[in-house]
Amino acid sequence: MVKRFIIIFFLITTSVSASSDCKYYAEADVVDDKLINKKEHYTCKESDNFFVQFVTDPKYENSFIMVVMALLENL
C-alpha cells in the first residue's frame, strides 16, 4: 500500500513539471563575424496544480499534515 502511494505521488509530481510553457531566446553582438556578449534567456511558466499547491503552500500546511496523519493512522 505504501509503495503504491509513493509511486503514484512520484508520477503526479513529475507529470506536473513536464507541463510547463517554456520560451528560449538568445541575443548577441556580431563584430568581425564573431559573436560577442552572447546572452541566453530561458524562462518557464509552470501551470498551477492544486496538488502541488496543497503540498507546498504554507496556507495548506495544517491540512496537509492532517491528511498525512490520517493516512498513516489507517495503515
MARBA-3410 file (N, C-alpha, C, O; in Angstrom, 1 decimal):
75
0.8,-1.2,0.0,0.0,0.0,0.0,0.9,1.3,0.0,0.6,2.2,-0.8 ~ 1.9,1.3,0.8,2.8,2.5,0.9,3.6,2.6,-0.3,3.7,3.7,-0.8 ~ 4.0,1.5,-0.9,4.8,1.6,-2.1,3.9,2.1,-3.3,4.4,2.9,-4.1 ~ 2.7,1.7,-3.3,1.8,2.2,-4.4,1.5,3.7,-4.2,1.5,4.4,-5.2 ~ 1.4,4.2,-3.0,1.2,5.6,-2.7,2.4,6.4,-3.2,2.3,7.5,-3.8
3.6,5.9,-2.8,4.8,6.6,-3.2,5.0,6.7,-4.7,5.4,7.7,-5.3 ~ 4.7,5.6,-5.4,4.8,5.6,-6.9,3.8,6.6,-7.5,4.1,7.3,-8.4 ~ 2.5,6.6,-7.0,1.5,7.5,-7.5,1.9,8.9,-7.2,1.8,9.8,-8.1 ~ 2.4,9.2,-6.1,2.9,10.5,-5.7,4.0,11.0,-6.6,4.0,12.1,-7.1 ~ 5.0,10.1,-6.9,6.1,10.5,-7.8,5.6,10.7,-9.2,6.0,11.7,-9.8
4.7,9.9,-9.7,4.1,10.1,-11.1,3.4,11.4,-11.2,3.5,12.1,-12.2 ~ 2.6,11.8,-10.2,1.8,13.0,-10.2,2.8,14.2,-10.2,2.6,15.2,-11.0 ~ 3.8,14.2,-9.3,4.6,15.4,-9.2,5.5,15.5,-10.5,5.9,16.7,-10.8 ~ 6.0,14.4,-11.1,6.8,14.6,-12.3,6.0,15.0,-13.5,6.6,15.7,-14.4 ~ 4.8,14.6,-13.6,4.0,15.0,-14.7,3.6,16.5,-14.7,3.4,17.1,-15.7
3.6,17.0,-13.5,3.3,18.5,-13.4,4.4,19.3,-13.9,4.2,20.3,-14.6 ~ 5.7,18.9,-13.6,6.8,19.7,-14.1,7.0,19.6,-15.6,7.6,20.4,-16.2 ~ 6.4,18.5,-16.2,6.6,18.4,-17.7,5.6,19.2,-18.4,5.7,19.3,-19.7 ~ 4.6,19.8,-17.8,3.6,20.5,-18.5,3.8,22.0,-18.4,2.8,22.8,-18.2 ~ 5.0,22.5,-18.4,5.3,23.9,-18.3,5.5,24.5,-19.7,5.7,23.8,-20.7
5.2,25.8,-19.8,5.3,26.5,-21.0,6.7,27.3,-21.0,6.8,28.2,-20.2 ~ 7.6,26.9,-21.8,9.0,27.4,-21.8,9.2,28.2,-23.1,8.8,27.9,-24.2 ~ 10.0,29.3,-22.9,10.4,30.1,-24.0,11.9,30.3,-23.9,12.5,30.6,-22.8 ~ 12.6,30.3,-25.1,14.0,30.4,-25.1,14.4,31.4,-26.2,13.8,31.4,-27.3 ~ 15.2,32.4,-25.9,15.8,33.2,-27.0,17.2,33.7,-26.6,17.6,33.7,-25.4
18.0,34.0,-27.6,19.3,34.4,-27.4,19.6,35.7,-28.2,19.0,35.9,-29.2 ~ 20.5,36.5,-27.6,20.9,37.7,-28.3,22.4,37.8,-28.2,23.0,37.4,-27.2 ~ 23.0,38.4,-29.2,24.5,38.6,-29.2,24.8,39.8,-30.2,24.1,40.1,-31.1 ~ 26.0,40.3,-30.0,26.5,41.3,-30.9,27.5,40.6,-31.8,28.3,39.7,-31.4 ~ 27.5,41.0,-33.1,28.4,40.5,-34.1,29.4,41.5,-34.5,29.1,42.6,-35.0
30.7,41.2,-34.2,31.8,42.1,-34.6,32.8,41.3,-35.3,33.3,40.3,-34.8 ~ 33.1,41.6,-36.6,34.1,40.9,-37.4,33.7,39.4,-37.5,34.6,38.6,-37.4 ~ 32.5,39.2,-37.8,31.9,37.8,-38.0,32.1,36.9,-36.7,32.2,35.7,-36.9 ~ 32.2,37.5,-35.6,32.3,36.7,-34.3,31.2,37.2,-33.3,30.9,38.4,-33.3 ~ 30.7,36.3,-32.6,29.7,36.6,-31.6,30.3,37.1,-30.3,31.3,36.5,-29.8
29.9,38.3,-29.9,30.4,38.9,-28.7,29.2,39.2,-27.8,28.1,39.6,-28.2 ~ 29.3,39.1,-26.5,28.3,39.3,-25.5,27.0,38.5,-25.7,25.9,39.0,-25.8 ~ 27.2,37.2,-25.9,26.1,36.4,-26.1,25.3,36.2,-24.8,25.9,35.8,-23.8 ~ 24.0,36.4,-24.9,23.1,36.2,-23.7,22.0,35.3,-24.1,21.3,35.5,-25.1 ~ 21.8,34.3,-23.3,20.7,33.3,-23.5,19.7,33.5,-22.4,20.0,33.7,-21.2
18.4,33.5,-22.8,17.3,33.7,-21.9,16.4,32.5,-22.0,15.9,32.1,-23.1 ~ 16.1,31.8,-20.9,15.3,30.7,-20.8,14.3,30.8,-19.7,14.7,30.8,-18.5 ~ 13.0,31.0,-20.0,12.0,31.2,-19.0,10.9,30.2,-19.1,10.5,29.8,-20.2 ~ 10.5,29.7,-18.0,9.4,28.7,-18.0,8.3,29.2,-17.0,8.5,29.8,-16.0 ~ 7.0,29.0,-17.5,5.9,29.3,-16.6,5.1,28.0,-16.4,4.6,27.4,-17.4
5.2,27.5,-15.2,4.5,26.3,-14.9,3.0,26.5,-14.6,2.6,27.5,-14.0 ~ 2.2,25.6,-15.1,0.8,25.7,-14.8,0.5,25.4,-13.3,1.2,24.5,-12.7 ~ -0.4,26.0,-12.8,-0.8,25.8,-11.4,-1.5,24.5,-11.2,-2.5,24.2,-12.0 ~ -1.2,23.7,-10.2,-1.8,22.5,-10.0,-2.2,22.5,-8.5,-1.3,22.8,-7.6 ~ -3.4,22.1,-8.2,-3.9,22.1,-6.8,-3.1,21.2,-5.9,-2.8,21.5,-4.8
-2.7,20.0,-6.5,-2.0,19.0,-5.7,-0.6,19.6,-5.2,-0.2,19.5,-4.1 ~ 0.1,20.2,-6.1,1.4,20.8,-5.8,1.2,22.0,-4.8,2.0,22.1,-3.9 ~ 0.2,22.8,-5.0,0.0,23.9,-4.1,-0.4,23.3,-2.7,0.0,23.9,-1.7 ~ -1.2,22.3,-2.7,-1.6,21.7,-1.4,-0.4,21.2,-0.6,-0.3,21.3,0.6 ~ 0.6,20.7,-1.3,1.8,20.1,-0.6,2.8,21.2,-0.3,3.5,21.1,0.8
2.9,22.3,-1.1,4.0,23.3,-0.9,3.5,24.6,-0.3,4.4,25.3,0.2 ~ 2.3,25.0,-0.4,1.8,26.3,0.0,1.6,26.3,1.6,1.0,25.4,2.1 ~ 2.2,27.3,2.2,2.0,27.4,3.7,0.6,27.5,4.2,0.3,27.0,5.3 ~ -0.3,28.0,3.4,-1.7,28.1,3.9,-2.4,26.8,4.0,-3.4,26.7,4.6 ~ -1.9,25.7,3.3,-2.4,24.4,3.4,-1.6,23.5,4.3,-1.8,22.3,4.3
-0.7,24.1,5.0,0.2,23.3,5.8,-0.5,22.4,6.8,-0.2,21.2,6.9 ~ -1.4,22.9,7.6,-2.1,22.2,8.6,-3.0,21.1,8.0,-3.1,20.0,8.5 ~ -3.6,21.4,6.9,-4.5,20.4,6.2,-3.7,19.3,5.7,-4.1,18.1,5.8 ~ -2.5,19.6,5.1,-1.6,18.5,4.6,-1.2,17.6,5.7,-1.1,16.4,5.6 ~ -0.8,18.2,6.8,-0.3,17.4,8.0,-1.4,16.5,8.5,-1.2,15.3,8.8
-2.7,17.0,8.5,-3.8,16.2,9.0,-4.1,15.0,8.0,-4.4,13.9,8.4 ~ -4.0,15.3,6.7,-4.2,14.2,5.7,-3.1,13.2,5.8,-3.5,12.0,5.8 ~ -1.9,13.5,6.0,-0.8,12.6,6.1,-1.0,11.8,7.4,-0.8,10.5,7.4 ~ -1.4,12.4,8.5,-1.6,11.7,9.7,-2.7,10.7,9.6,-2.7,9.6,10.1 ~ -3.8,11.1,8.9,-4.9,10.2,8.8,-4.6,9.0,7.9,-5.0,7.9,8.2
-3.8,9.2,6.9,-3.3,8.1,6.0,-2.4,7.2,6.8,-2.6,5.9,6.7 ~ -1.5,7.7,7.6,-0.6,6.9,8.4,-1.3,6.1,9.5,-1.0,5.0,9.8 ~ -2.3,6.8,10.0,-3.1,6.1,11.1,-3.9,4.9,10.6,-4.1,3.9,11.3 ~ -4.4,5.0,9.4,-5.2,3.9,8.8,-4.4,2.8,8.1,-5.0,1.9,7.5 ~ -3.1,2.9,8.1,-2.3,1.9,7.5,-2.3,0.6,8.3,-1.6,-0.4,7.9
END
